[in-house]
Amino acid sequence: MNKLREAFNNKKAVIGFMTAGDPTFEDSIKNILALAQGGADIIEIGIPFSDPIAEGPVIQKANIRALSNGMTTDRIFELVGRVREQIDTPIMLITYLNPVFKYGYERFFADCEKAGVDGIFVPDMPFEERPEAADYAKAHGITIIPLIAPAEEERIKAIAESAEGFIYVASAMSEAGLTEQSKSELKYVIETTRKYTDVPTAVWFGIHSPKEAKRVAEIADGVIVESAAVDLVTKHGDKAAPYIEEFLEQLKTAVG
Amino acid sequence: MSKGRYGEFGGQYVPETLMSEIHKLEKAYEFYKNDKDFIEELTTLSREYAGRPSLLYYAEKMTKDLGGAKIYLKREDLNHTGSHKINNVLGQALLAKKMGKKRIIAETGAGQHGVAAATAAALLGLECEIFMGEEDTIRQALNVYRMELLGAKVNAVTSGTKTLKDAVNEAMRDWCSRTDDTLYVLGSVMGPHPFPMIVRDFQSVISREAREQILEKEGRLPTAVMACVGGGSNAMGMFYNFIGDESVRLIGCEAAGRGVETGETAATVATGTLGVFHGMKSLFCQDEYGQIAPVYSISAGLDYPGIGPEHAHLHAIGRAEYVPVTDDEAVDAFEYIARTEGIICAIESAHAVAHLIKLAPTLSKDDIVICCLSGRGDKDVAAIARYRGVNLHE
């Protein structure tokens, strides 16, 4: 069975994120290990990009910190390799398509496989644009994780039926948190998705607190925590690891 | 492969959160572009409000002074709001209204697209928010105030290089979080499909008129048509109806900044490579890892690290030529056309004029060249004075 999917077995999954190289190469390794230590079921590692159009200010700044400290795509694989030596938690890379395209699809996914990456999420590679990379990913056993957003049922169906691993679910990407409207929108998306697949869903939403994580986990199979985790790096710099571990523990307890 | 391809270029590389909206836009546009009422409304607005058709002006003094090809200028600078940008925003704002949107957003570099969008919003009763790099709000402070006078809210973008590309990033982020009542009115022939097509169609009025006008005046087609290129909207407009006329050279003039060798440049065709950014596969200024490069030009409107996918395609198949023009050359041309023809054109347009000054003398008196003056230069006067070390006290 797909390792990413297994992470949802018999529990609500908590997925934690760190930008590779933020604030430095070594610090980000410590922080990623802290996510795992705190109980993250899947770890997402962001490849920093100069222009992350789907991210809010917290992760934009993390990207800039990482890039100005010399993070490159080559070093990502070195970093993942180092992390992989120490933990078995499934690892996903998150990046925009250009760094992958520029590195070369074949070379990128081959290096993913060597380093021990399980999946990849590319925000600016929607369903229609996936074919140009899909065969390379498949050949190296890397799962491309799709995103489902509020849409007509036909579209949700098409994406759900082709999904493997798990599915990112987004409402309108807002910093406002979970309002009643966004909650009912989420419910619609998740219920529609479940009509067509039993691949688990995790909400990509901007979950900032254990309380919010708990509410979201009542509807979805898992929660993704990105900017709230990165915010701890912004606040605590090279001393963020214990805070990250503690935050993940709280999230795990909250979602049960 | 997805829709909206020009050869290998184009596509729809945007977050899933925008896909449904982009499909809606595509459907609405396919319907309204053939809808009689829509066409009539837009034609009336273009004529009665924007002042179309724009003049095709015979630049006799330049022709004599440069001593080669006969020079015509397509006077988009005479449109309402002072640039070609009005052609596109009237179309898109009208489309937004038909789609039931209450609000439009737009990015702007020099401020010309922002002013045009704010103008269309005021006229059509839409809420309007403009995203503009902080750097550009300083370079083009007058246009910021102009947009505010027109009732728009201007957001100074402080992320990244604080210029046009960052304004596009921020506009996309805004649109991702608010598609229900908002249309992103993109200003150039770039971004995900259907924007490159929609903007090109609305701008193609430039070459539709120019082709008729030159046939009427001269009874034959020009040797070449030319325009400045950032994202490439006025160039695409100037080229489009001449693409099928194989004898007509299509020349795009890119902003080389301090020179293509210096790294302080925005000349995408000269220095860029294939990539995926801002929703499209095209040519971009970027490093070996695909990080988008900071670009530089004296012109805030050409200060963009990419080029529209249809331009990339015209370049790849050899149908259009793209040449770099430096800041120095553009400023010289800005002053030259002011003195010679009594026209203060936009610093963006001056990039095309600069190449025209080089090209015309190499051609014969039987040759005809049409150069698009995409905008007027009032907004640039203070910046040119600074460039020349003149201290203005207002």
Interface residues (C-beta under 8 A of the other chain):
Chain A: F49 S50 D51 I53 A54 G56 P57 Q60 L67 T72 T73 Y96 L97 N98 P99 V100 F101 K102 Y103 P123 D124 M125 P126 F127 E128 E129 P131 E132 P146 L147 I148 A149 P150 A151 E152 R155 I159 A170 A172 M173 S174
Chain B: M1 S2 K3 G11 Q12 Y13 V14 P15 E16 T17 M19 S20 S159 G160 K165 D166 N169 M172 R173 C176 S177 R178 T179 T273 L274 G275 V276 F277 H278 G279 F284 Q286 E288 Y289 G290 Q291 I292
